[in-house]
Amino acid sequence: MDIQTIGRYMVVGGIIITLIGGMLMLFGRLPILSNLGKLPGDIRIENGRFSFFFPVVSSILISIILTIIINIVLRFINRQ
């Protein structure tokens, strides 16, 4: 693999990371997504200097949504 190919991969990877970052910034402003991490079932323990947070329900919800989106995309790709 030559230097030009590695450079192309790095540029494409940078563009993809930039797009993902921009989407996350836009999604952070949506009121629906602002409740993630505050859902019933998310574990939050705060005691003096110690704090622990584990978003169980939010993780499950994100997993279900991403599974549905990926299945829809794969069905459209496999139709052709």
Helices and strands as residue ranges (DSSP letters): H 3-27, G 33-35, E 43-47, E 50-54, H 56-79
